[in-house]
Amino acid sequence: METIAALVRDPEGSRPVLVNVIGDPTTTIVARLWAMIAICHIGDDKDEHAAQAVLGCLSASEAIVRRSAIETLGVLKASSAVAPIARHLNDEQLIPEAWFDDTSSPAQAARRALQSIGTPAALQALEKGTRP
């Protein structure tokens, strides 16, 4: 938490480092997750470098990374991520190793993220993806 607090005090200096951590699949999962948490606190730059790095995490084999990426994109309100997020509306892979207090799947995160983004395209994708 102290590290995130320090990163928040210098978003312009911290963001490139966080983007590199998020975008490097050889970095530990825990480091990538914490980097996404930090990005949620400092936001993206005008060129959406953070959102682009996070988009790459949507194809991760680990459900916890996909879920965190989807949640981060929702917090960033990344309208460019609507279609990639919508592809996870049926991703119900369980996250048994989760160290947080719930059992949310990538699909549940996708529904919340699309609601958060809230553009007409996001709401339409949500409607299409949740029809019986």
C-alpha positions in Angstrom: 0.0 0.0 0.0 2.9 2.4 0.7 4.3 1.7 -2.8 0.9 2.5 -4.4 0.7 5.7 -2.3 4.1 6.7 -3.6 3.1 5.9 -7.2 0.0 8.0 -6.9 2.1 11.0 -5.8 3.9 10.9 -9.1 1.5 9.6 -11.8 3.5 10.8 -14.8 6.7 9.2 -13.6 5.0 6.0 -12.3 2.7 5.3 -15.2 5.4 4.1 -17.7 6.8 1.7 -15.1 3.4 0.3 -14.3 2.6 0.0 -18.0 5.8 -2.1 -18.5 4.9 -4.3 -15.6 1.3 -4.9 -16.8 2.4 -5.6 -20.3 5.2 -8.1 -19.5 3.7 -11.6 -19.2 6.9 -12.8 -17.6 6.3 -10.6 -14.6 4.7 -12.3 -11.6 1.0 -12.4 -11.5 1.0 -10.6 -8.1 3.1 -7.7 -9.5 0.8 -7.4 -12.6 -2.3 -7.3 -10.4 -0.8 -4.6 -8.1 0.3 -2.6 -11.1 -3.3 -2.7 -12.4 -4.6 -1.6 -9.0 -2.1 1.3 -9.1 -3.2 2.3 -12.6 -6.8 2.4 -11.3 -5.7 5.0 -8.8 -3.6 7.2 -11.1 -5.6 6.8 -14.3 -4.4 6.7 -17.9 -2.6 9.2 -20.0 -4.2 11.0 -23.0 -2.8 8.4 -25.4 -4.3 5.5 -23.3 -1.0 3.6 -22.9 -2.2 1.9 -19.8 -5.4 0.8 -21.4 -3.5 -0.7 -24.3 -1.2 -2.6 -21.9 -4.2 -3.8 -19.9 -5.9 -5.0 -23.1 -3.1 -7.4 -23.7 -3.9 -9.1 -20.3 -7.3 -10.1 -21.6 -5.7 -13.1 -23.3 -3.9 -14.2 -20.2 -4.3 -17.9 -19.4 -4.9 -17.0 -15.7 -8.5 -16.1 -14.9 -7.4 -13.8 -12.1 -5.3 -11.7 -14.6 -8.2 -11.5 -17.1 -10.7 -10.5 -14.3 -8.3 -7.8 -13.0 -7.7 -6.5 -16.5 -11.4 -6.3 -17.2 -12.0 -4.5 -13.9 -9.2 -2.0 -14.6 -10.6 -1.2 -18.1 -13.9 -0.6 -16.5 -12.4 1.8 -13.9 -10.5 3.6 -16.7 -13.8 3.7 -18.7 -11.8 2.6 -21.7 -14.4 2.8 -24.5 -11.9 1.3 -26.9 -12.1 -1.9 -24.9 -15.8 -2.6 -25.2 -15.5 -5.3 -27.9 -12.6 -7.2 -26.2 -14.4 -7.0 -22.8 -17.7 -8.2 -24.3 -15.8 -11.4 -25.5 -15.5 -12.3 -21.8 -19.2 -12.2 -21.0 -19.3 -16.0 -20.9 -15.9 -16.4 -19.3 -17.0 -18.2 -16.1 -13.7 -19.7 -15.2 -13.4 -19.9 -11.4 -10.6 -18.2 -9.6 -9.8 -20.6 -6.7 -6.4 -19.0 -5.9 -8.0 -15.6 -5.5 -6.7 -13.8 -2.4 -9.4 -11.3 -2.4 -12.8 -11.5 -0.6 -15.1 -12.7 -3.4 -15.3 -15.3 -6.1 -16.1 -13.0 -9.1 -15.4 -14.5 -12.5 -14.2 -12.7 -15.6 -17.8 -12.7 -16.9 -19.1 -11.0 -13.8 -16.3 -8.4 -14.1 -17.1 -7.9 -17.8 -20.7 -7.1 -17.0 -19.7 -4.6 -14.4 -17.0 -3.0 -16.7 -19.4 -2.6 -19.6 -21.9 -0.9 -17.2 -19.1 1.3 -15.9 -18.0 2.3 -19.4 -21.6 3.1 -20.1 -21.3 4.1 -23.7 -24.2 3.1 -26.1 -21.8 0.5 -27.6 -21.0 -0.9 -24.1 -24.6 -1.1 -23.1 -25.6 -2.7 -26.4 -22.8 -5.3 -25.9 -24.0 -6.0 -22.4 -27.6 -6.4 -23.6 -26.6 -8.8 -26.4 -24.3 -10.8 -24.1 -26.8 -11.3 -21.3 -29.8 -12.4 -23.4 -31.1 -15.9 -22.5 
